[in-house]
Amino acid sequence: MPVIPLDDPADSRLVDYTDLTDVELRRRREPAEGLFMAEGEKVIRRALGSGYPMRSMLLSQRWVETMADVIEAADVPVYVGAPETVERVTGYQVHRGALASMGRKPLPAAADIVVGARRVAVLEGVNDHTNVGAIFRGAAALGMDAVLLSPDCADPLYRRSVKVSMGAVFSVPYARLEPWPGGLDVLRGEGLTLLAMTPGEGAVALNELPARDTDRCALLLGAEGPGLSAKALAAADRLVRIPMSHGVDSLNVGAAAAVAFYAVAFG
């Protein structure tokens, strides 16, 4: 399909790309309309490679050559304009010069994606998109088979999450886990040991766990600040922690997740 010159930032055909900086609006609107934003060449290519259908693409002129093969294969509109025009559409400077509106795929059931899994990450109340993206990137790099999210976790396909993860959200199967925390029983039913990450009293250092606890396990991680709820802690088989030095009691949840993933996969 030939590219479509973009002259009018108020063009109604660009509605997918408007108000991208309005977080509250976008995180309500995108799941409801079955879309998400892929930003940057690598992320767009990874989304397409993972089977997400493209709805349209919005490019700065200098990215047309780089994305030529994607444009040639596309059967959807590809809008091209000057950087300042693209910025007026989106509400911010698109540094990577390329945006694609992608269609979502139906989420699988939690029970389906944990069948045969050895290591699963479980997030409770992690509502910061940057942290969600960082956790997915760590999960993909460090051998997690799946990620499960409590109902109140942030959307992994929100633009910031996808960008921070560098498209790793497309590489690791994920699902919402309901009811919470009762739905954790699907993990125990698969023979996984539930390890709740907490700096609290009684938690065992990850490096002191017996191999039987980490051979097949699910790591539960809570939000920055409050951590895991009392109900989630009570549902776990073991409370575990990362050994700390110099009086530091905790890490950012994205960093803590990466350390824990490495510990159970390669420790």
N, C-alpha and C positions, 0 to 999 in steps of 0.2 A: 504494500500500500504506500503511495507517495506521501511524503511529509506534508503537513499542513502548516503554512506560515502563521505565526501567532502575532497579531497586531493589536488586538483588543483584550486587555486583561480581564474585562468583565464578560467575556464570551461565555455564554451559558453552558457550552460543551465542556468547560473546564471545571465544573462544579466539584469533581472529586478532589481537586487540588486546592480549594479555597479554605481559608481559616486554619491552615496547618499548625499554627502556633497556639491555637485555642485548645489546650489539653482536654479540658472537661467536655467540650463539644465533640472533639474528635474521638475520644474514647467511648462516648455514647453512640456516636453516629456510625463509626466504621464497622463494629460488629453487627449493628442493626442492618446496615446496608450490604454486608457481606464483602467488604473491601479492606485493604490495608495498603500502606505506602512502602515501596521499596526505593531506597535512595542510594545512588551511586552505582557505577558499572558492575562491580563485583556482586553486590547484593542483588541487583536486578537479575544478573545471570544465574545466581544461585537459586533465586526464587523460581525462575523458569525451569531450571534443571531439576527442581524438586516437584515439578508438576503443578505449580500454581498458575492459573490462567491470567493472562494480562488483559486488562480492560482498556488501557490507553497508556501513552507515554508522553512525558513533557521534558523537552531537552533545550539546553542552551545551544546556540548554533555550533559552537566549537566541538560539541560532543557527537555531532552527526556522523563524522567519519569513524570515530571509535566504536559507535554502536551500529555501524552500517549493516552488519550481518543480522543483528536483532531486528532492525527496521525492515530488512528484506523479508525476514520470516514472519513478521507481524501481520496479522489480519485485523488489526484494530487501529484506531487513529493514533498518529504520532505528531504531536504539536511541537513546533520549533520556533523559538523567539530569542530576542536579545536578553542578556542576563537581567537587565533592569525590568523588562516586561515580565519575565518569569518570577522575579522577586515580588512584583506587584500582585501577581496571581496568588502566590503562596503565603506572602506575608513575611518572608525572611529570605536572606541571601542563600541560595542553594549552592554551597561551595563545591559539591561534587558534580554539579551541572546536569544531573540526570535524575528524573523521578519517574516511577511507573506506578500506576494504580493497578493493583493485583486483586483478583478474586480469592476469597477464602475457600478452604476445603472444609467439609464437615469434620468436627472433632471426633476422634474415636472414643470409645468407652475406656475408662481407666483399666477395667479388668482385662480388656483385650491387649493393651500395650505392655502389660507386665508379665504376660505368659512367657515363661522361660527366661525372664530377665535375671541377671545376677546382681546388678547394682542400679538403684533408682534414687533420684533426688526428689524430695517432697518439700514444697514450699507452702508455708502458712502465712497469709497476710502480708506478703512481700509486695507492696504497692508502689514502689519506686521503679520506674521503667528502666533506669540505668542499671540498677541492681539486678533486675530480671534478665536484662541482656547480658550482663557480665556472668551471671550464673549459667545461662545457656551456653555461653562460649566455653566456660570451664567444663561444663558437662560434656560437650561435644569433644573437647580436646583430651579429656581425662577419663574416658571410658564409661560414662553413665549410659545405661541402655534406654532410659526414659525419664521424663520429668512429670510429676503430678503437681497440680496447683489447687490450693483451697479455693473456694468460691470467691473470696475477696482479694485474690492476687491480681496484680496488674496484667494487662494483656500482652503476651509475648510478641504479638504482631503489631503493636503500636510502633510508629516510626522510630522513636528513640531506642526502644528495645532491640528492634531489628538492626539498627545502625551500630549500636554498641556491641552486639553479638557478632557483627560482620557476617550476618546471614546464618549463623549457627542455629538459630531458632528453626531453620528449615531442616536441620540435620538430625535432630533428636526428637523422637516421638513424644508428644505431650498430650495431656488430657486434664480436664477439671475433675476433681474428686469430690463427689457428694454422696451421702451427707458427710459433713465434717464434724468431728473426726472419725465418725463411725465407719466411713468408707475405707479407712486404713486396713480394715479386715481383709480386703482383697489382696493386700501385700502379704499379710501373714498366711493367708490361704495358699499363696504361691511359695511358702517356705522361706520368705525373707525376714531377717531379723530387723526390727525397727530401732534405729539408733537416733536418739534425739540430741541435737547439738545444743549445749547450754553451758555457760560458765558457772552454773549453780553448784551448790554443795552436793556431794555424792556422785558427781559426774566422773567417769573414768577417762583417763587420757587415751586418746586414740592409739598411741603407740604401745599401750599396755593391754589392748584388747586381744583376746585369744583369736586365732585364725578362724575358728568356727563362727565368730560373730561378724566377721567382715567378708567371709567367702561369698555369701549371698545376703545382701543387706539393702535397706532403704535408709537414707540419711534425711532426717527431718530438720529443716532450717526455718527459723522465724524471721520476722521483720526487724529492721534496724531499730534498736532501742528496746522495745518490749520483748523481743525474742518470741519463743514459742509460748502458747497459752498453757494454762494449767491442765486443760483437757488433753491437749496434744502430748504434753509431757507424761501424763498418766497413761496414755495409750501406747507409749513406747515400751520396748523390751529392755533397753538400756539407755542411761543418760551418759553422754560422752562429751569430751571437751578437747580443745587444742591446747597443748602445754604452752604456757606463756612465760616471758621473762620481763624484767625491769618494771614490774608492777602493772603491766598492761593486762587488762582483764578481758578484752574482746577485740575482734577485728571487724571491719566492714563485712557485711554478709557476703558480698561477692568474693572478697579475699578469703574469708573463712570457708566458703563453699569449695574454692579451688584447693585449699590445703586439705580439706576433708576428703574430697574426691581422690586426690593423689594418694592420701594415706590408705584408703580402703582398696584402691586399685593396684597400687604398686608398693605399699608399705610392707 
